[in-house]
Amino acid sequence: MSRGGLSIPCPRQKGEKMKLKLLITDCTDPYRNLAAEEMLLRYVKPNEVLLYLWQNNNTVVIGRNQNAWRECSLEAFASENGRLARRLSGGGAVYHDLGNQNFTFLAHDDLFNTQKQSEVICLAARNFGIDAVLSGRNDILAEGRKFSGNAYYTSGDAHYHHGTILLNSDMSKLSQFLTPSKEKLQAKGVESVRSRVVNLCELNPNLTPESMRLALISSFGEIYGTLVEVVDEAVLDVLEWEKLTEHYGSREWTLGRLSDFDRQFQTRLSYGEIELRLSVSDGMIQDATMYSDAMNADWVDAVSVALKGCLFDSSAIRERLLSLIEKEQTAELSDYLCTQVLQS
């Protein structure tokens, strides 16, 4: 074990007993909370599943590869003392306030089970008489409307699964500051972001953030069948935490790099929206940036890297892209992009 309680990753020993750990914070600073989440991924041991419960106040959190200016009304949000944060995982933008409970499950390969982790959330909601069901891999619904959106991140053999639980969130701000495209809303079969989500307090007025936290702790132990051990923030190195908090709050991370470009391609594919910006000179792609709400953030980054230095030619682009993983996603993007290049 290293300084500050951070553990050195090692394989889970056969027969080693599984442990459940819980960390609850009352901090509502999104940058500090996201920094803690990343550090906990290095803290959790191979025989542990850790549940981290946290809240952000008046915050829009965007996915790792999203274009902040397209996802949020930045100036209007800043005038309301809102804070923009960017997470490590992929997926779309969400609004956080104190009427929303965030959760993160952290574990290594052997114990990371998204179905089981989602069932913890569903069981907690059912304890309040709410029939919660998992929809696909990423959403949890009640009465056909979404109250929990989930995303995932991997570093080596350690993973986290995090999400929101809408309890009594200010839906007017959610509608006011999140700006999804019309194409995204049409793909979801709704007219506005507000019409496709639900606060659980609408279904049970007696539900509070505190009662939901207690229900989550109870269902965590029940689903995994063992006792839950509480840990505190002292397991995290203070100096590293401060440094990482500064990173998450930096303009470079939250807003991202704005590159010069002379070609732009934008569409919605089966796995999400993509916006590809290319700088082309002398028939060569000098720079490439792809924004997307696709869940696989690493793949989005890989597309940008693969296109840099490539000839601006449909055959060359197709060859570069098809060398990537996620073959089905890449083939769909390649077909779209090559068609656009031929027409340009």
C-alpha positions, 0 to 999 in steps of 0.5 A: 500500500502506497502513501495516503492509503492508495493500493498497488493493483494486484490480482485477486487471490483465489478464495479471497473473501469479497468485501463491500466498502462505502464512502459518502461525502457531503462535499458538493464541489463537482471538481473535488468529487470527480477527482475523488472518484478517479482516485478511488479507482486506484484505491479499490482492491481486487477483492472489493466493490466500493460504492461512492455516494455524492452530490453536486450543486448547480452543475452541468456534467458533460461526457469526456468527448462532448462539445461544451458549447453545443451541450449547455447554454454556457453564458446563461448557466454561468450567470446563475452561478452554475459550474460546468464539469467534464467527466472521464466517461463517455455519454451525454450531458446531465444536470446535477443539483441537491435534488439529485443523488449520484452513485459510483460503483468501483471494482476490478475485472472479477467483481465488476458486474453492471447488471448487479450494480444496476439492480442495487439502484432498482431495489433501492427504488422498489423499497419506496414502491417504485417499479424501477427497471433497467432499459438497455445498458445505460438507463433506469426507468420508472413508469416509462421515464428515465430517472437514472442515466449511467456511464462507465470508465475503465483504467487497466483492470479497474472500472467504474459505473456511475450515474444519477438518481433524480429525486427532486431535481429542478426540472426547469433548470434542466430544460433551461441549460441543457441543449440537446440537438433536435436529432437526439430528441427525435431519436429518443421519441420525445419533444424535450429533455424534460419530457423523458425524465422523472423525479422519483418524488413525483412517484413517492412524495416521502422520498428524500436524498437521505432516505434514498442513501439509506436504501442504497446502502441496504440494497448494496448489502442485500444484492451482494450478500455481505456487510458493508464497511464504511470508509472515509476520505482520509484514504485519499492523499490530500495533496494529490486530491488538491492537484487533481481537483485543480485539473478537473476545474481547469478551463483546458479540461472543462471546455477542451481544445478549440482547434482551427478547422475547415471541414466539419461533418455532423450527424447522428449514427446508431450509437450517438451524435458525432461532430468531426472537425478537420483541418486539411492542408495540401490534401492532408488532414493536419488536425482532427477533433471528434465530439460525441456522446457515444459511450465508448470515450476511448474509441472517440479519442482513437478516431481523432488520433487515427485521422491525423496525418491521413490523406483527405481521401475516402480510400485512405480514411476508410483504411485508417478507420477500419484499423480501429477496434469497435468494428461495427461503430467504426464501419458505420462512421467510415461509411458516412464519412467517406460518402461525405468526402466523396461529395465534398 
